[in-house]
Amino acid sequence: MAGIQFIEHEGRRVLLLDFTEVSDTAESLRLIARARALVAAQPRRKELLVALDVKRMTTNDEVLHAFRELAAHNAPWVLASAICNPSRLGKVITRAHGVMTGRTFMIFDDRVKALDWLVAQDAGVFHKAQPA
């Protein structure tokens, strides 16, 4: 079920941006606004771990623009970001967003693998993965 929330994974706090099966533009934009507000309310330290799950999400130019703005906004707070379940086109878009925002997003086909990678970054154990 789609939503924005902090979760625990292996004892570490991760911000989960769950856009699974979201197909409505207004709902996507509402969730993006919620994510932005939640991040802005955190202490401004580069320590957040963020997992974005876009499995079976429908998107358009307006939503992609909002995601790009969210990525740029969140940069001062985020230690590591992982994108879960993107389509082939989604992987290309993610790489382009990384270039445009100056951010690196790791891409995973599975949410659990993404969460495992994120908590390893928080522990200071940087594992190689496919950057976007």
C-alpha positions as CSV (number, residue, x, y, z in Angstrom):
1,M,0.0,0.0,0.0
2,A,1.4,3.4,-1.0
3,G,2.5,5.8,1.6
4,I,5.4,7.8,3.1
5,Q,6.7,6.6,6.5
6,F,9.8,5.8,8.5
7,I,10.4,2.1,8.9
8,E,12.9,0.0,10.8
9,H,15.2,-2.4,8.9
10,E,17.8,-4.4,10.7
11,G,17.6,-1.9,13.6
12,R,18.1,1.1,11.4
13,R,15.6,3.9,10.5
14,V,14.8,4.2,6.8
15,L,12.4,6.6,5.1
16,L,10.2,4.5,2.8
17,L,8.6,6.4,-0.1
18,D,6.2,3.7,-1.3
19,F,4.6,4.6,-4.6
20,T,3.7,1.0,-5.4
21,E,0.8,0.8,-7.9
22,V,0.1,4.6,-7.7
23,S,-1.5,5.6,-11.0
24,D,-3.2,8.9,-10.2
25,T,-1.1,12.1,-10.7
26,A,-2.8,13.9,-7.9
27,E,-2.0,11.0,-5.5
28,S,1.6,10.9,-6.6
29,L,2.0,14.7,-6.1
30,R,0.4,14.5,-2.7
31,L,2.8,11.7,-1.6
32,I,5.8,13.7,-3.0
33,A,4.6,16.8,-1.0
34,R,4.3,14.6,2.1
35,A,7.8,13.2,1.6
36,R,9.3,16.7,1.1
37,A,7.6,18.0,4.3
38,L,8.7,15.0,6.3
39,V,12.3,15.3,5.2
40,A,12.3,19.1,5.9
41,A,11.1,18.5,9.4
42,Q,14.2,16.3,10.2
43,P,17.5,17.7,11.6
44,R,19.5,19.0,8.6
45,R,22.2,16.4,8.8
46,K,23.3,14.2,5.9
47,E,22.1,11.0,7.6
48,L,18.7,9.9,6.1
49,L,18.4,6.6,4.4
50,V,15.7,6.7,1.7
51,A,14.1,3.9,-0.2
52,L,11.8,4.7,-3.1
53,D,9.6,1.9,-4.3
54,V,8.0,2.5,-7.7
55,K,6.7,-1.0,-8.5
56,R,3.9,-0.8,-11.1
57,M,3.7,3.0,-10.7
58,T,2.3,5.1,-13.5
59,T,4.0,8.4,-14.1
60,N,4.0,11.4,-16.4
61,D,6.1,14.5,-17.0
62,E,4.5,16.4,-14.1
63,V,5.3,13.6,-11.6
64,L,8.8,13.1,-12.9
65,H,9.4,16.9,-12.5
66,A,8.1,16.7,-8.9
67,F,10.4,13.7,-8.2
68,R,13.4,15.7,-9.6
69,E,12.6,18.7,-7.4
70,L,12.2,16.3,-4.4
71,A,15.6,14.8,-5.0
72,A,17.3,18.2,-5.2
73,H,15.4,19.4,-2.1
74,N,16.3,16.4,0.0
75,A,20.1,16.4,-0.8
76,P,21.2,18.1,2.4
77,W,19.5,15.4,4.5
78,V,20.2,12.2,2.6
79,L,23.1,9.9,3.2
80,A,22.0,7.2,0.7
81,S,19.1,6.6,-1.6
82,A,17.8,3.4,-3.3
83,I,15.2,3.1,-6.0
84,C,13.3,-0.2,-5.9
85,N,11.6,-2.0,-8.8
86,P,11.9,0.5,-11.6
87,S,11.1,-0.6,-15.2
88,R,13.8,-0.4,-17.9
89,L,12.5,3.1,-18.7
90,G,12.4,3.9,-15.0
91,K,16.1,3.0,-14.7
92,V,17.0,5.4,-17.6
93,I,14.9,8.2,-16.0
94,T,16.5,7.5,-12.6
95,R,20.0,7.9,-14.1
96,A,18.9,11.1,-15.8
97,H,17.6,12.5,-12.6
98,G,20.9,11.7,-10.9
99,V,22.7,13.7,-13.5
100,M,20.3,16.6,-13.3
101,T,20.3,16.8,-9.5
102,G,23.9,15.8,-8.8
103,R,22.7,12.9,-6.7
104,T,23.5,9.2,-6.9
105,F,20.7,6.7,-6.7
106,M,21.3,3.0,-6.4
107,I,18.9,0.8,-8.3
108,F,17.5,-2.5,-7.1
109,D,14.9,-4.9,-8.4
110,D,13.9,-5.9,-4.9
111,R,12.9,-3.8,-1.9
112,V,14.7,-6.0,0.7
113,K,18.0,-5.8,-1.2
114,A,17.6,-2.1,-1.4
115,L,17.0,-1.9,2.3
116,D,19.9,-4.2,3.1
117,W,22.2,-1.9,1.0
118,L,20.9,1.2,2.7
119,V,21.6,0.0,6.2
120,A,25.1,-1.1,5.2
121,Q,25.7,2.5,4.1
122,D,24.6,3.7,7.5
123,A,26.9,1.2,9.2
124,G,29.8,2.6,7.1
125,V,30.1,-0.5,5.1
126,F,29.9,0.8,1.5
127,H,29.0,-2.1,-0.8
128,K,29.3,-1.8,-4.5
129,A,26.0,-1.8,-6.3
130,Q,24.8,-0.4,-9.7
131,P,24.6,3.4,-9.4
132,A,21.9,5.1,-11.4
